[in-house]
Amino acid sequence: MPITAAAPNSGLPHWPAPEVLHVVAQDAESLQNGLDDAVQQLRAAAMAGDRRGILITRRSRSLFTVEASRDVPYGTTLENDRWHRETAPS
């Protein structure tokens, strides 16, 4: 599950918003929940002035990265598939 940064007035130390979050899931429900949580965190940072879009990249069957990207327009979420699947022999 992604780690959240403390709210500015929570009395806890305030860390900068993460740039990359990793989501690892073993089933569709936990994947969707993890991606939703990660996107919410990065979207909140973008609304607070970061002004970057969000890029979701599939790395394997169960590993995804969610990152704030200057290459993605603010207010946009793009998906990318970098999973190198083995091909069946011919």
C-alpha positions as a Markdown table, in Angstrom:
| # | Residue | x | y | z |
|---|---|---|---|---|
| 1 | Met | 0.0 | 0.0 | 0.0 |
| 2 | Pro | 1.4 | 3.5 | -0.8 |
| 3 | Ile | 2.6 | 5.6 | 2.2 |
| 4 | Thr | 0.9 | 8.9 | 2.8 |
| 5 | Ala | 2.6 | 12.1 | 3.8 |
| 6 | Ala | 1.5 | 13.8 | 7.0 |
| 7 | Ala | -1.0 | 16.7 | 6.7 |
| 8 | Pro | 0.8 | 20.1 | 7.2 |
| 9 | Asn | -0.9 | 20.8 | 10.6 |
| 10 | Ser | -1.1 | 17.3 | 11.9 |
| 11 | Gly | 1.7 | 17.8 | 14.5 |
| 12 | Leu | 3.7 | 15.1 | 12.6 |
| 13 | Pro | 6.7 | 15.9 | 10.5 |
| 14 | His | 5.8 | 17.0 | 6.9 |
| 15 | Trp | 7.5 | 15.2 | 4.1 |
| 16 | Pro | 7.5 | 16.4 | 0.5 |
| 17 | Ala | 4.9 | 14.6 | -1.7 |
| 18 | Pro | 6.3 | 11.4 | -3.2 |
| 19 | Glu | 7.1 | 11.4 | -6.9 |
| 20 | Val | 6.8 | 7.7 | -7.4 |
| 21 | Leu | 4.6 | 5.2 | -5.6 |
| 22 | His | 4.7 | 1.4 | -6.0 |
| 23 | Val | 1.6 | -0.7 | -6.0 |
| 24 | Val | 1.8 | -4.4 | -5.6 |
| 25 | Ala | -1.3 | -6.5 | -5.8 |
| 26 | Gln | -2.3 | -10.1 | -6.1 |
| 27 | Asp | -5.9 | -9.6 | -7.2 |
| 28 | Ala | -8.0 | -7.2 | -9.1 |
| 29 | Glu | -9.7 | -5.6 | -6.1 |
| 30 | Ser | -6.4 | -4.8 | -4.2 |
| 31 | Leu | -4.9 | -3.6 | -7.5 |
| 32 | Gln | -7.7 | -1.1 | -8.1 |
| 33 | Asn | -7.7 | 0.0 | -4.5 |
| 34 | Gly | -3.9 | 0.5 | -4.5 |
| 35 | Leu | -4.0 | 2.4 | -7.8 |
| 36 | Asp | -6.8 | 4.6 | -6.6 |
| 37 | Asp | -5.0 | 5.4 | -3.4 |
| 38 | Ala | -1.7 | 6.3 | -5.2 |
| 39 | Val | -3.5 | 8.5 | -7.8 |
| 40 | Gln | -5.3 | 10.3 | -5.0 |
| 41 | Gln | -2.1 | 11.1 | -3.2 |
| 42 | Leu | -0.3 | 12.4 | -6.3 |
| 43 | Arg | -3.4 | 14.3 | -7.4 |
| 44 | Ala | -3.5 | 16.1 | -4.0 |
| 45 | Ala | 0.1 | 17.1 | -4.4 |
| 46 | Ala | -0.6 | 18.4 | -8.0 |
| 47 | Met | -3.5 | 20.4 | -6.8 |
| 48 | Ala | -1.4 | 22.0 | -4.1 |
| 49 | Gly | 0.9 | 23.5 | -6.7 |
| 50 | Asp | 3.1 | 20.7 | -8.1 |
| 51 | Arg | 1.2 | 20.9 | -11.4 |
| 52 | Arg | 2.3 | 17.6 | -12.9 |
| 53 | Gly | 0.2 | 14.9 | -14.5 |
| 54 | Ile | 0.1 | 11.3 | -13.4 |
| 55 | Leu | 1.7 | 8.3 | -15.2 |
| 56 | Ile | 0.7 | 4.7 | -14.3 |
| 57 | Thr | 3.1 | 2.1 | -15.5 |
| 58 | Arg | 2.6 | -1.7 | -15.4 |
| 59 | Arg | 5.9 | -3.3 | -14.6 |
| 60 | Ser | 4.8 | -6.9 | -14.2 |
| 61 | Arg | 1.6 | -8.9 | -13.5 |
| 62 | Ser | 1.4 | -7.5 | -10.0 |
| 63 | Leu | 3.7 | -4.4 | -9.9 |
| 64 | Phe | 2.7 | -0.9 | -11.0 |
| 65 | Thr | 4.4 | 2.4 | -10.5 |
| 66 | Val | 2.3 | 5.6 | -10.2 |
| 67 | Glu | 4.4 | 8.8 | -10.6 |
| 68 | Ala | 4.0 | 12.5 | -10.9 |
| 69 | Ser | 5.4 | 13.4 | -14.4 |
| 70 | Arg | 6.3 | 16.7 | -16.0 |
| 71 | Asp | 5.9 | 14.8 | -19.3 |
| 72 | Val | 2.1 | 14.4 | -18.6 |
| 73 | Pro | -0.1 | 17.5 | -18.8 |
| 74 | Tyr | -1.5 | 18.7 | -15.5 |
| 75 | Gly | -5.0 | 17.2 | -14.9 |
| 76 | Thr | -4.2 | 14.1 | -17.1 |
| 77 | Thr | -3.6 | 10.5 | -16.1 |
| 78 | Leu | -1.8 | 8.3 | -18.7 |
| 79 | Glu | -1.2 | 4.5 | -18.6 |
| 80 | Asn | 1.9 | 2.8 | -19.9 |
| 81 | Asp | 2.7 | -1.0 | -20.2 |
| 82 | Arg | 6.3 | -1.9 | -19.7 |
| 83 | Trp | 5.7 | -5.6 | -18.7 |
| 84 | His | 8.0 | -7.7 | -20.9 |
| 85 | Arg | 6.0 | -10.9 | -21.3 |
| 86 | Glu | 7.7 | -14.0 | -22.5 |
| 87 | Thr | 6.5 | -15.1 | -25.9 |
| 88 | Ala | 5.6 | -18.6 | -26.7 |
| 89 | Pro | 8.1 | -20.5 | -28.9 |
| 90 | Ser | 7.0 | -20.8 | -32.5 |
